[in-house]
Amino acid sequence: MTPEDTITTIAGPTGNIGAAFYFDPKTVAAGKELGLDGFRFYVLGRAGVLGDVSAAVVSSAFGYFHPSLIDKIYNSAKQTIDPLTCAQAYFDECGKRGAEHFAGLDGLEAYIEAADVVISAASPAGLPLFAGISGMNCADEPAACAMQKAAVLRELRGSAHLCAVLANGLTDAQAHAIKRPGDVAMFGWEEAPAVPIDGDERMAAAEEATNTMLLNAFFPLSEAQSEALVAGTRAMAAALGV
C-alpha cells in the first residue's frame, strides 16, 4: 500500500468519524452543562484549540462559514467559558463517544500508533486547527483515544484542504457552494456565491493537491502501520455506520 493509497482510502471515513461526536445528543448535553448550546459548543470547542483569539482568526482557520456568523457565535460563546477549557472539554466528549461506540473493537492500539506516526510527521505550517488540536490531551483508553486521533487526522486533512482550495483559485465560500449547495444558508450565507464554470474541475484539483500536501506525513508509515490505519478506520466507520 503506497502513501497515496492510504491517504485516499482513509480520507472520507476519517472525516465522518472525526465529526461524528459534534452534534451527538450526549455532546450537546455536555455543552449545555457548560452554558453553551450545541452550535456554540461546536464552534468554541473546535476553535478553542487556537487559544483566546479574535473571531477573524477563527473564521480564517475554519473557512466556509460566513465571517459574521462566526463572529456572533464565537464571541458570545467565549463570554461563557475560556476557549482552551472549552476545547479540552469538547475533545473529552470526542473520547467519550469513542469509548461508547468502539469498545471491543480489535486493532485500535495499532491504529493509534499509526495515527501518531502521521501526526508527528505532519508539518503544522499553515494548518492552525491541526496544530492546536494535536496538542490536546488524549484519553488513555484505546477506544476513546482512537476517536480522538481520528478527529486530529480530520483537522489535518481539513486544514490542508482549505489551503488547496485557495491555491486552485476558489474562495472557501465557492468551494462550499460546489460541495454542499444545500447547506449554504446553514453556514450563514444568504445566497450562494457565483462559482467558476470550471468549479468542479478546480475542486478535483484541490483534492489532488490536498493528497500531495499530506504525503510527507504518511511516508514514514511502515506497510503494517498503513494497514493498521486503514483497518482501524474501516472498523470505526462500520461501528458508527458512517
MIDOSE-1310 file (N, C-alpha, C; in nm, 2 decimals, decimal comma, always signed):
residues 242
mtpe	+0,08/-0,12/+0,00/+0,00/+0,00/+0,00/+0,09/+0,12/+0,00; +0,07/+0,21/-0,10/+0,15/+0,33/-0,11/+0,09/+0,44/-0,01; +0,17/+0,54/+0,02/+0,12/+0,65/+0,10/-0,01/+0,71/+0,03; +0,00/+0,72/-0,10/-0,12/+0,78/-0,17/-0,24/+0,69/-0,15
dtit	-0,22/+0,56/-0,15/-0,34/+0,47/-0,13/-0,39/+0,49/+0,01; -0,31/+0,50/+0,11/-0,35/+0,51/+0,24/-0,43/+0,64/+0,26; -0,37/+0,75/+0,21/-0,44/+0,88/+0,22/-0,58/+0,88/+0,16; -0,59/+0,83/+0,04/-0,72/+0,83/-0,03/-0,82/+0,74/+0,04
tiag	-0,77/+0,62/+0,08/-0,86/+0,52/+0,14/-0,92/+0,57/+0,27; -0,85/+0,64/+0,35/-0,90/+0,68/+0,48/-0,96/+0,82/+0,48; -0,95/+0,90/+0,37/-0,99/+1,04/+0,37/-1,14/+1,05/+0,41; -1,23/+0,99/+0,33/-1,37/+1,01/+0,36/-1,41/+0,96/+0,49
ptgn	-1,38/+0,83/+0,53/-1,42/+0,78/+0,65/-1,37/+0,85/+0,77; -1,24/+0,90/+0,76/-1,18/+0,97/+0,87/-1,26/+1,10/+0,90; -1,30/+1,17/+0,79/-1,38/+1,29/+0,80/-1,51/+1,26/+0,88; -1,57/+1,15/+0,84/-1,70/+1,11/+0,91/-1,68/+1,07/+1,05
igaa	-1,58/+1,00/+1,08/-1,55/+0,95/+1,22/-1,52/+1,07/+1,31; -1,43/+1,16/+1,26/-1,38/+1,27/+1,34/-1,49/+1,37/+1,37; -1,60/+1,37/+1,29/-1,71/+1,47/+1,31/-1,83/+1,40/+1,38; -1,82/+1,27/+1,40/-1,94/+1,20/+1,45/-1,99/+1,25/+1,59
fyfd	-1,90/+1,30/+1,66/-1,93/+1,34/+1,80/-1,99/+1,48/+1,81; -1,97/+1,56/+1,70/-2,00/+1,71/+1,70/-2,14/+1,74/+1,76; -2,24/+1,68/+1,70/-2,38/+1,71/+1,74/-2,45/+1,59/+1,80; -2,37/+1,49/+1,85/-2,43/+1,38/+1,92/-2,51/+1,43/+2,04
pktv	-2,63/+1,38/+2,07/-2,71/+1,43/+2,18/-2,63/+1,44/+2,31; -2,54/+1,34/+2,34/-2,47/+1,35/+2,46/-2,36/+1,46/+2,46; -2,31/+1,49/+2,34/-2,22/+1,60/+2,33/-2,29/+1,73/+2,35; -2,41/+1,74/+2,29/-2,49/+1,87/+2,30/-2,53/+1,88/+2,45
aagk	-2,56/+1,78/+2,52/-2,60/+1,78/+2,66/-2,48/+1,83/+2,75; -2,36/+1,78/+2,71/-2,24/+1,83/+2,79/-2,22/+1,98/+2,77; -2,24/+2,02/+2,65/-2,23/+2,17/+2,62/-2,33/+2,25/+2,70; -2,45/+2,20/+2,71/-2,55/+2,27/+2,79/-2,51/+2,28/+2,94
elgl	-2,44/+2,18/+2,99/-2,39/+2,19/+3,13/-2,29/+2,30/+3,14; -2,22/+2,33/+3,04/-2,12/+2,44/+3,04/-2,19/+2,58/+3,00; -2,31/+2,58/+2,97/-2,38/+2,70/+2,94/-2,38/+2,73/+2,79; -2,36/+2,63/+2,71/-2,35/+2,65/+2,56/-2,45/+2,57/+2,49
dgfr	-2,51/+2,62/+2,39/-2,60/+2,54/+2,30/-2,51/+2,45/+2,21; -2,57/+2,37/+2,13/-2,49/+2,27/+2,05/-2,40/+2,34/+1,95; -2,45/+2,45/+1,89/-2,37/+2,51/+1,79/-2,25/+2,59/+1,85; -2,28/+2,66/+1,96/-2,17/+2,73/+2,03/-2,07/+2,64/+2,09
fyvl	-2,11/+2,52/+2,14/-2,01/+2,42/+2,18/-1,93/+2,37/+2,07; -1,99/+2,35/+1,95/-1,91/+2,31/+1,83/-1,81/+2,42/+1,79; -1,86/+2,54/+1,78/-1,77/+2,65/+1,73/-1,65/+2,67/+1,83; -1,69/+2,69/+1,96/-1,58/+2,72/+2,06/-1,50/+2,60/+2,09
grag	-1,57/+2,48/+2,08/-1,49/+2,36/+2,11/-1,39/+2,33/+2,00; -1,42/+2,36/+1,88/-1,32/+2,34/+1,77/-1,22/+2,46/+1,77; -1,27/+2,58/+1,78/-1,18/+2,70/+1,77/-1,10/+2,72/+1,90; -1,14/+2,67/+2,01/-1,07/+2,69/+2,13/-0,93/+2,64/+2,13
vlgd	-0,89/+2,55/+2,04/-0,76/+2,50/+2,04/-0,66/+2,61/+1,99; -0,72/+2,72/+1,94/-0,63/+2,83/+1,89/-0,60/+2,92/+2,00; -0,67/+2,91/+2,12/-0,65/+3,00/+2,23/-0,75/+3,11/+2,22; -0,73/+3,21/+2,30/-0,83/+3,32/+2,31/-0,79/+3,42/+2,20
vsaa	-0,84/+3,39/+2,08/-0,81/+3,47/+1,96/-0,93/+3,55/+1,91; -0,92/+3,63/+1,81/-1,03/+3,71/+1,76/-1,12/+3,62/+1,67; -1,24/+3,66/+1,65/-1,33/+3,59/+1,56/-1,28/+3,58/+1,42; -1,20/+3,69/+1,38/-1,14/+3,69/+1,25/-1,04/+3,58/+1,23
vvss	-0,97/+3,55/+1,33/-0,87/+3,44/+1,33/-0,94/+3,30/+1,32; -1,05/+3,29/+1,39/-1,13/+3,17/+1,39/-1,19/+3,15/+1,25; -1,24/+3,25/+1,19/-1,30/+3,25/+1,06/-1,20/+3,21/+0,96; -1,08/+3,26/+0,97/-0,97/+3,22/+0,87/-0,93/+3,08/+0,88
afgy	-0,94/+3,02/+1,00/-0,90/+2,88/+1,02/-1,01/+2,79/+0,98; -1,14/+2,83/+1,01/-1,25/+2,74/+0,98/-1,27/+2,74/+0,83; -1,28/+2,86/+0,77/-1,32/+2,87/+0,63/-1,47/+2,84/+0,62; -1,53/+2,85/+0,50/-1,66/+2,80/+0,46/-1,78/+2,88/+0,53
fhps	-1,77/+2,91/+0,66/-1,87/+2,98/+0,73/-1,86/+3,13/+0,70; -1,98/+3,20/+0,69/-1,98/+3,34/+0,68/-1,91/+3,40/+0,80; -1,82/+3,49/+0,78/-1,75/+3,55/+0,90/-1,84/+3,61/+1,00; -1,95/+3,67/+0,96/-2,04/+3,73/+1,06/-2,11/+3,63/+1,15
lidk	-2,13/+3,51/+1,10/-2,19/+3,40/+1,18/-2,09/+3,36/+1,28; -1,96/+3,34/+1,24/-1,86/+3,30/+1,33/-1,84/+3,41/+1,44; -1,84/+3,53/+1,40/-1,82/+3,64/+1,49/-1,93/+3,64/+1,60; -2,06/+3,62/+1,56/-2,17/+3,62/+1,66/-2,16/+3,50/+1,75
iyns	-2,14/+3,38/+1,70/-2,14/+3,26/+1,78/-2,01/+3,25/+1,87; -1,90/+3,27/+1,81/-1,77/+3,26/+1,88/-1,77/+3,36/+2,00; -1,79/+3,48/+1,97/-1,78/+3,59/+2,07/-1,88/+3,57/+2,18; -2,00/+3,52/+2,15/-2,10/+3,50/+2,26/-2,06/+3,38/+2,34
akqt	-2,00/+3,28/+2,28/-1,96/+3,15/+2,35/-1,85/+3,18/+2,44; -1,75/+3,25/+2,40/-1,63/+3,27/+2,48/-1,65/+3,36/+2,60; -1,77/+3,43/+2,60/-1,81/+3,50/+2,72/-1,85/+3,41/+2,84; -1,88/+3,29/+2,80/-1,93/+3,19/+2,90/-1,82/+3,10/+2,95
idpl	-1,73/+3,06/+2,87/-1,62/+2,97/+2,91/-1,49/+3,00/+2,83; -1,38/+2,99/+2,90/-1,25/+3,01/+2,84/-1,23/+2,92/+2,72; -1,18/+2,97/+2,60/-1,17/+2,89/+2,48/-1,09/+2,76/+2,50; -0,97/+2,76/+2,56/-0,89/+2,64/+2,58/-0,96/+2,54/+2,67
tcaq	-1,03/+2,59/+2,77/-1,10/+2,50/+2,86/-1,21/+2,43/+2,78; -1,28/+2,51/+2,70/-1,39/+2,45/+2,62/-1,33/+2,35/+2,52; -1,22/+2,38/+2,46/-1,16/+2,29/+2,36/-1,13/+2,16/+2,42; -1,07/+2,16/+2,54/-1,04/+2,03/+2,61/-1,17/+1,95/+2,64
ayfd	-1,27/+2,03/+2,69/-1,40/+1,97/+2,72/-1,46/+1,90/+2,60; -1,45/+1,97/+2,49/-1,51/+1,92/+2,36/-1,43/+1,80/+2,32; -1,30/+1,80/+2,33/-1,22/+1,69/+2,29/-1,24/+1,57/+2,38; -1,27/+1,60/+2,51/-1,30/+1,49/+2,60/-1,43/+1,42/+2,56
ecgk	-1,53/+1,50/+2,51/-1,65/+1,44/+2,46/-1,63/+1,35/+2,34; -1,54/+1,39/+2,26/-1,50/+1,31/+2,14/-1,45/+1,17/+2,19; -1,37/+1,17/+2,29/-1,32/+1,05/+2,35/-1,43/+0,97/+2,41; -1,52/+1,03/+2,48/-1,63/+0,96/+2,54/-1,72/+0,89/+2,44
rgae	-1,74/+0,96/+2,33/-1,82/+0,89/+2,22/-1,75/+0,77/+2,16; -1,62/+0,79/+2,15/-1,54/+0,67/+2,11/-1,55/+0,55/+2,20; -1,54/+0,58/+2,33/-1,55/+0,48/+2,43/-1,68/+0,41/+2,43; -1,79/+0,48/+2,39/-1,92/+0,42/+2,38/-1,94/+0,34/+2,26
hfag	-1,88/+0,38/+2,15/-1,91/+0,31/+2,02/-1,80/+0,21/+1,98; -1,68/+0,22/+2,03/-1,57/+0,14/+1,99/-1,53/+0,03/+2,09; -1,59/+0,02/+2,20/-1,55/-0,07/+2,30/-1,55/-0,21/+2,24; -1,45/-0,29/+2,25/-1,44/-0,42/+2,20/-1,39/-0,44/+2,06
ldgl	-1,37/-0,32/+1,99/-1,31/-0,33/+1,85/-1,16/-0,37/+1,86; -1,12/-0,46/+1,77/-0,98/-0,50/+1,77/-0,90/-0,40/+1,69; -0,77/-0,40/+1,72/-0,68/-0,32/+1,64/-0,67/-0,18/+1,67; -0,73/-0,13/+1,77/-0,73/+0,02/+1,79/-0,60/+0,07/+1,84
eayi	-0,53/-0,02/+1,92/-0,39/+0,02/+1,97/-0,30/+0,04/+1,85; -0,31/-0,05/+1,75/-0,22/-0,03/+1,63/-0,27/+0,09/+1,55; -0,40/+0,12/+1,54/-0,44/+0,24/+1,48/-0,39/+0,36/+1,54; -0,39/+0,37/+1,67/-0,34/+0,48/+1,74/-0,19/+0,50/+1,72
eaad	-0,12/+0,39/+1,72/+0,03/+0,40/+1,69/+0,05/+0,46/+1,55; -0,02/+0,41/+1,45/+0,00/+0,46/+1,32/-0,05/+0,60/+1,30; -0,16/+0,64/+1,37/-0,21/+0,78/+1,36/-0,10/+0,87/+1,42; -0,04/+0,83/+1,53/+0,06/+0,91/+1,59/+0,18/+0,93/+1,50
vvis	+0,22/+0,83/+1,42/+0,33/+0,85/+1,32/+0,29/+0,96/+1,23; +0,17/+0,96/+1,17/+0,13/+1,06/+1,08/+0,12/+1,20/+1,15; +0,07/+1,21/+1,26/+0,05/+1,33/+1,33/+0,19/+1,39/+1,37; +0,28/+1,31/+1,41/+0,41/+1,36/+1,44/+0,49/+1,41/+1,32
aasp	+0,47/+1,34/+1,20/+0,54/+1,37/+1,08/+0,48/+1,49/+1,01; +0,36/+1,52/+1,04/+0,29/+1,63/+0,96/+0,34/+1,77/+1,01; +0,37/+1,85/+0,91/+0,41/+1,99/+0,94/+0,29/+2,07/+0,97; +0,29/+2,15/+1,09/+0,17/+2,23/+1,12/+0,17/+2,36/+1,05
aglp	+0,27/+2,39/+0,97/+0,27/+2,52/+0,90/+0,15/+2,54/+0,81; +0,08/+2,65/+0,84/-0,04/+2,69/+0,76/-0,16/+2,61/+0,80; -0,15/+2,53/+0,91/-0,27/+2,44/+0,94/-0,30/+2,46/+1,09; -0,36/+2,58/+1,12/-0,38/+2,62/+1,26/-0,47/+2,52/+1,35
lfag	-0,58/+2,48/+1,29/-0,67/+2,39/+1,37/-0,60/+2,26/+1,40; -0,53/+2,20/+1,30/-0,45/+2,08/+1,32/-0,34/+2,11/+1,43; -0,27/+2,22/+1,42/-0,16/+2,25/+1,52/-0,22/+2,25/+1,66; -0,34/+2,31/+1,67/-0,40/+2,33/+1,80/-0,45/+2,20/+1,86
isgm	-0,53/+2,12/+1,78/-0,59/+2,00/+1,83/-0,49/+1,89/+1,86; -0,38/+1,89/+1,78/-0,28/+1,79/+1,81/-0,21/+1,80/+1,94; -0,23/+1,92/+2,01/-0,17/+1,94/+2,14/-0,27/+1,91/+2,25; -0,40/+1,87/+2,22/-0,49/+1,84/+2,32/-0,46/+1,71/+2,39
ncad	-0,50/+1,69/+2,52/-0,48/+1,57/+2,60/-0,57/+1,46/+2,55; -0,52/+1,35/+2,52/-0,60/+1,23/+2,47/-0,63/+1,14/+2,59; -0,73/+1,06/+2,58/-0,77/+0,97/+2,68/-0,67/+0,85/+2,68; -0,66/+0,78/+2,79/-0,57/+0,66/+2,80/-0,64/+0,54/+2,73
epaa	-0,77/+0,53/+2,74/-0,84/+0,41/+2,70/-0,84/+0,41/+2,55; -0,81/+0,30/+2,48/-0,79/+0,29/+2,34/-0,91/+0,33/+2,26; -1,03/+0,29/+2,30/-1,15/+0,32/+2,22/-1,17/+0,47/+2,22; -1,15/+0,54/+2,33/-1,16/+0,68/+2,34/-1,06/+0,75/+2,26
camq	-0,93/+0,71/+2,28/-0,82/+0,77/+2,22/-0,83/+0,76/+2,06; -0,87/+0,64/+2,01/-0,88/+0,62/+1,87/-0,97/+0,72/+1,80; -1,08/+0,75/+1,86/-1,17/+0,85/+1,80/-1,11/+0,99/+1,81; -1,04/+1,02/+1,92/-0,97/+1,15/+1,93/-0,86/+1,16/+1,82
kaav	-0,79/+1,05/+1,79/-0,69/+1,06/+1,69/-0,75/+1,08/+1,55; -0,87/+1,02/+1,53/-0,94/+1,04/+1,40/-0,98/+1,19/+1,39; -1,02/+1,25/+1,50/-1,06/+1,39/+1,50/-0,93/+1,48/+1,46; -0,82/+1,44/+1,51/-0,70/+1,51/+1,48/-0,66/+1,50/+1,33
lrel	-0,67/+1,37/+1,28/-0,65/+1,35/+1,14/-0,75/+1,42/+1,05; -0,87/+1,43/+1,10/-0,97/+1,51/+1,03/-0,93/+1,66/+1,01; -0,88/+1,72/+1,12/-0,84/+1,86/+1,11/-0,71/+1,87/+1,03; -0,63/+1,77/+1,03/-0,51/+1,77/+0,94/-0,55/+1,78/+0,80
rgsa	-0,64/+1,69/+0,75/-0,68/+1,70/+0,61/-0,76/+1,82/+0,58; -0,85/+1,86/+0,68/-0,94/+1,97/+0,65/-0,86/+2,10/+0,64; -0,76/+2,12/+0,73/-0,68/+2,24/+0,72/-0,60/+2,25/+0,59; -0,55/+2,13/+0,55/-0,47/+2,13/+0,43/-0,56/+2,15/+0,31
hlca	-0,68/+2,10/+0,31/-0,78/+2,11/+0,20/-0,82/+2,26/+0,18; -0,83/+2,33/+0,29/-0,87/+2,47/+0,28/-0,76/+2,55/+0,20; -0,63/+2,52/+0,23/-0,52/+2,58/+0,16/-0,53/+2,54/+0,01; -0,55/+2,41/-0,01/-0,56/+2,36/-0,15/-0,67/+2,43/-0,23
vlan	-0,78/+2,45/-0,17/-0,89/+2,52/-0,23/-0,85/+2,65/-0,28; -0,79/+2,73/-0,19/-0,75/+2,87/-0,23/-0,64/+2,86/-0,33; -0,55/+2,77/-0,33/-0,44/+2,76/-0,42/-0,49/+2,73/-0,56; -0,61/+2,67/-0,57/-0,67/+2,64/-0,70/-0,78/+2,74/-0,75
gltd	-0,77/+2,86/-0,69/-0,84/+2,97/-0,75/-0,99/+2,98/-0,71; -1,02/+2,91/-0,60/-1,16/+2,92/-0,55/-1,16/+2,98/-0,41; -1,26/+3,06/-0,38/-1,28/+3,10/-0,24/-1,34/+2,99/-0,16; -1,32/+3,00/-0,03/-1,38/+2,90/+0,06/-1,53/+2,89/+0,04
aqah	-1,60/+3,01/+0,02/-1,74/+3,01/+0,00/-1,78/+2,94/-0,13; -1,70/+2,96/-0,23/-1,73/+2,90/-0,36/-1,72/+2,75/-0,34; -1,61/+2,70/-0,28/-1,59/+2,56/-0,26/-1,71/+2,50/-0,18; -1,75/+2,57/-0,08/-1,87/+2,52/+0,00/-1,99/+2,51/-0,09
aikr	-2,02/+2,61/-0,17/-2,13/+2,61/-0,26/-2,13/+2,49/-0,36; -2,01/+2,46/-0,40/-1,99/+2,35/-0,50/-2,01/+2,21/-0,43; -1,95/+2,19/-0,32/-1,96/+2,06/-0,25/-2,09/+2,04/-0,17; -2,14/+2,15/-0,11/-2,26/+2,13/-0,03/-2,36/+2,24/-0,06
pgdv	-2,42/+2,24/-0,18/-2,51/+2,35/-0,22/-2,63/+2,36/-0,13; -2,67/+2,25/-0,07/-2,79/+2,26/+0,02/-2,77/+2,32/+0,16; -2,64/+2,34/+0,19/-2,61/+2,39/+0,32/-2,56/+2,53/+0,33; -2,58/+2,61/+0,22/-2,53/+2,75/+0,21/-2,59/+2,83/+0,32
amfg	-2,72/+2,83/+0,35/-2,78/+2,91/+0,45/-2,74/+2,86/+0,59; -2,72/+2,73/+0,61/-2,68/+2,68/+0,74/-2,54/+2,74/+0,78; -2,46/+2,77/+0,68/-2,33/+2,83/+0,71/-2,32/+2,98/+0,71; -2,44/+3,04/+0,71/-2,45/+3,18/+0,73/-2,46/+3,27/+0,60
weea	-2,47/+3,20/+0,48/-2,47/+3,28/+0,36/-2,61/+3,30/+0,31; -2,65/+3,42/+0,28/-2,79/+3,45/+0,24/-2,81/+3,38/+0,10; -2,71/+3,38/+0,02/-2,72/+3,32/-0,11/-2,59/+3,26/-0,15; -2,59/+3,16/-0,24/-2,47/+3,10/-0,28/-2,39/+3,20/-0,37
pavp	-2,26/+3,20/-0,35/-2,17/+3,29/-0,44/-2,17/+3,23/-0,58; -2,14/+3,31/-0,68/-2,12/+3,26/-0,81/-1,99/+3,18/-0,82; -2,00/+3,07/-0,89/-1,88/+2,98/-0,90/-1,83/+2,98/-1,04; -1,70/+2,96/-1,06/-1,65/+2,95/-1,20/-1,71/+2,83/-1,27
idgd	-1,71/+2,85/-1,40/-1,77/+2,74/-1,49/-1,69/+2,61/-1,47; -1,56/+2,62/-1,44/-1,48/+2,50/-1,42/-1,46/+2,47/-1,27; -1,56/+2,51/-1,19/-1,56/+2,49/-1,05/-1,53/+2,34/-1,01; -1,60/+2,25/-1,07/-1,59/+2,11/-1,04/-1,44/+2,06/-1,07
erma	-1,39/+2,11/-1,18/-1,25/+2,07/-1,21/-1,15/+2,13/-1,11; -1,18/+2,25/-1,06/-1,09/+2,31/-0,96/-1,10/+2,24/-0,83; -1,22/+2,19/-0,79/-1,24/+2,12/-0,67/-1,17/+1,98/-0,68; -1,17/+1,92/-0,79/-1,10/+1,79/-0,81/-0,95/+1,82/-0,80
aaee	-0,90/+1,93/-0,85/-0,76/+1,96/-0,84/-0,72/+1,99/-0,70; -0,81/+2,05/-0,62/-0,79/+2,08/-0,48/-0,78/+1,95/-0,40; -0,86/+1,85/-0,44/-0,85/+1,72/-0,37/-0,71/+1,66/-0,39; -0,67/+1,66/-0,52/-0,54/+1,61/-0,55/-0,43/+1,68/-0,48
atnt	-0,44/+1,81/-0,48/-0,34/+1,89/-0,41/-0,34/+1,86/-0,26; -0,45/+1,84/-0,20/-0,46/+1,80/-0,06/-0,38/+1,67/-0,03; -0,41/+1,58/-0,12/-0,33/+1,45/-0,11/-0,18/+1,47/-0,11; -0,14/+1,55/-0,21/+0,00/+1,58/-0,22/+0,06/+1,65/-0,10
mlln	-0,02/+1,74/-0,04/+0,03/+1,81/+0,08/+0,05/+1,72/+0,20; -0,03/+1,61/+0,20/-0,02/+1,51/+0,31/+0,08/+1,40/+0,29; +0,14/+1,39/+0,18/+0,23/+1,28/+0,15/+0,35/+1,27/+0,25; +0,41/+1,38/+0,29/+0,52/+1,37/+0,38/+0,48/+1,32/+0,52
affp	+0,36/+1,34/+0,56/+0,31/+1,29/+0,68/+0,29/+1,14/+0,68; +0,26/+1,09/+0,56/+0,23/+0,94/+0,55/+0,35/+0,86/+0,51; +0,45/+0,92/+0,46/+0,57/+0,85/+0,41/+0,63/+0,76/+0,52; +0,64/+0,81/+0,65/+0,71/+0,73/+0,75/+0,63/+0,60/+0,79
lsea	+0,51/+0,58/+0,75/+0,44/+0,46/+0,79/+0,50/+0,34/+0,73; +0,51/+0,24/+0,81/+0,55/+0,11/+0,75/+0,43/+0,04/+0,69; +0,45/-0,06/+0,61/+0,34/-0,13/+0,55/+0,24/-0,18/+0,65; +0,29/-0,23/+0,76/+0,20/-0,28/+0,87/+0,12/-0,16/+0,93
qsea	+0,19/-0,05/+0,95/+0,12/+0,06/+1,01/+0,01/+0,12/+0,91; +0,04/+0,12/+0,78/-0,06/+0,17/+0,69/-0,18/+0,08/+0,69; -0,16/-0,06/+0,70/-0,27/-0,15/+0,70/-0,35/-0,13/+0,83; -0,28/-0,10/+0,94/-0,35/-0,08/+1,07/-0,43/+0,04/+1,07
lvag	-0,38/+0,15/+1,00/-0,45/+0,27/+0,99/-0,58/+0,25/+0,91; -0,57/+0,18/+0,80/-0,69/+0,16/+0,72/-0,78/+0,06/+0,79; -0,73/-0,04/+0,85/-0,82/-0,14/+0,92/-0,90/-0,07/+1,04; -0,83/+0,01/+1,11/-0,89/+0,08/+1,22/-0,99/+0,18/+1,18
tram	-0,96/+0,25/+1,07/-1,06/+0,35/+1,01/-1,18/+0,28/+0,97; -1,17/+0,17/+0,90/-1,28/+0,09/+0,85/-1,37/+0,04/+0,96; -1,30/-0,01/+1,07/-1,37/-0,07/+1,18/-1,45/+0,03/+1,25; -1,39/+0,15/+1,27/-1,46/+0,26/+1,34/-1,58/+0,31/+1,26
aaal	-1,56/+0,33/+1,13/-1,66/+0,37/+1,04/-1,78/+0,28/+1,04; -1,75/+0,15/+1,04/-1,86/+0,05/+1,04/-1,93/+0,05/+1,17; -1,86/+0,07/+1,28/-1,93/+0,08/+1,42/-2,02/+0,20/+1,43; -1,98/+0,31/+1,36/-2,06/+0,43/+1,37/-2,17/+0,43/+1,26
gv	-2,15/+0,34/+1,16/-2,25/+0,34/+1,04/-2,23/+0,46/+0,96; -2,10/+0,51/+0,94/-2,08/+0,63/+0,86/-1,98/+0,59/+0,74
